[in-house]
């Protein structure tokens, strides 16, 4: 019998967000939206689900006069993501964090999910 999949991570968009956050220190909403191709509303709902599960933290603030929402993966999120990646060994995911903070102007990290 196969191990049970984590229903929180088994959503394509939530898995994409976790995959991005697993490879960086933090990422802002605009960056996540651009990288995933999600709508603002859908991404917001999925971020709320990941936050409720304790997999990410969200900080809201301002960059100058512009609002900024920044997401970080939590230790529980890292553990869950590692478990999911172990269950799906064909995934080629970044295992070391990149030092850069990703925002709307940060495109130095290129990767594809399940490439």
C-alpha positions in Angstrom: 0.0 0.0 0.0 1.2 3.5 -0.8 1.8 6.1 1.9 -1.0 8.7 2.2 -0.4 11.9 0.3 -0.5 15.2 2.2 -3.7 16.8 0.9 -2.3 20.3 1.6 0.7 19.7 -0.7 -1.2 17.7 -3.3 -2.6 20.8 -4.9 -0.6 21.9 -7.9 -0.5 25.6 -6.9 0.3 24.9 -3.3 3.1 22.5 -4.3 4.5 25.2 -6.7 4.5 27.8 -3.9 6.2 25.4 -1.5 8.7 24.4 -4.2 9.7 28.1 -4.7 9.9 28.8 -1.0 12.0 25.7 -0.3 14.7 27.2 -2.5 14.8 30.8 -1.1 14.9 32.6 2.2 11.6 34.4 1.4 9.5 35.5 -1.6 7.0 38.2 -2.0 3.5 37.8 -3.4 4.3 39.5 -6.7 7.1 37.1 -7.3 5.1 34.0 -6.4 2.2 35.2 -8.7 4.6 35.7 -11.6 6.4 32.4 -11.2 3.2 30.3 -10.8 1.0 32.2 -13.3 -1.8 32.2 -10.7 -4.4 34.8 -10.3 -4.1 37.1 -7.3 -7.3 35.6 -5.8 -6.4 32.0 -6.2 -2.8 32.5 -5.0 -4.1 34.4 -1.9 -6.5 31.5 -1.0 -3.7 28.9 -1.4 -1.3 31.0 0.7 -4.0 31.2 3.4 -4.3 27.4 3.3 -0.6 26.9 3.6 -0.5 29.4 6.5 -3.3 27.7 8.3 -1.5 24.4 8.0 1.6 26.0 9.5 3.7 25.4 6.4 4.5 29.0 5.7 4.4 32.4 7.5 3.2 35.6 5.9 4.4 39.1 6.8 2.5 42.1 5.5 4.2 45.4 5.3 5.2 48.2 3.0 8.1 48.8 0.6 8.0 52.6 0.4 4.3 53.4 0.0 3.5 50.1 -1.7 2.0 47.2 0.3 4.2 44.0 0.3 3.3 40.5 1.4 6.3 38.2 2.1 6.1 34.5 2.5 8.6 32.1 4.2 8.6 28.4 4.6 8.4 27.2 8.2 10.3 24.2 9.7 7.0 22.2 9.6 6.6 23.2 5.9 10.2 22.1 5.2 9.5 18.7 6.8 6.2 18.2 5.0 7.8 19.2 1.7 10.8 16.9 2.2 8.3 14.1 2.9 6.4 14.8 -0.3 9.6 15.0 -2.3 10.7 11.6 -0.8 7.4 10.1 -1.9 7.9 11.5 -5.4 11.6 10.8 -6.1 11.3 11.8 -9.7 11.0 15.4 -8.6 14.2 17.4 -9.1 13.9 20.0 -6.5 16.4 22.5 -5.1 17.6 21.3 -1.6 19.8 24.3 -0.6 18.3 27.7 0.0 19.5 30.6 -2.3 20.8 33.6 -0.4 18.7 36.1 -2.4 15.4 37.5 -1.3 13.0 37.1 -4.3 10.8 40.0 -5.1 9.2 41.3 -8.3 12.6 42.2 -9.7 14.4 38.9 -8.7 14.6 36.4 -11.6 17.9 34.9 -10.9 16.4 31.6 -9.8 15.1 29.5 -12.6 13.7 26.1 -12.2 10.8 24.1 -13.4 8.6 22.0 -11.2 8.8 18.3 -12.0 11.4 18.9 -14.7 
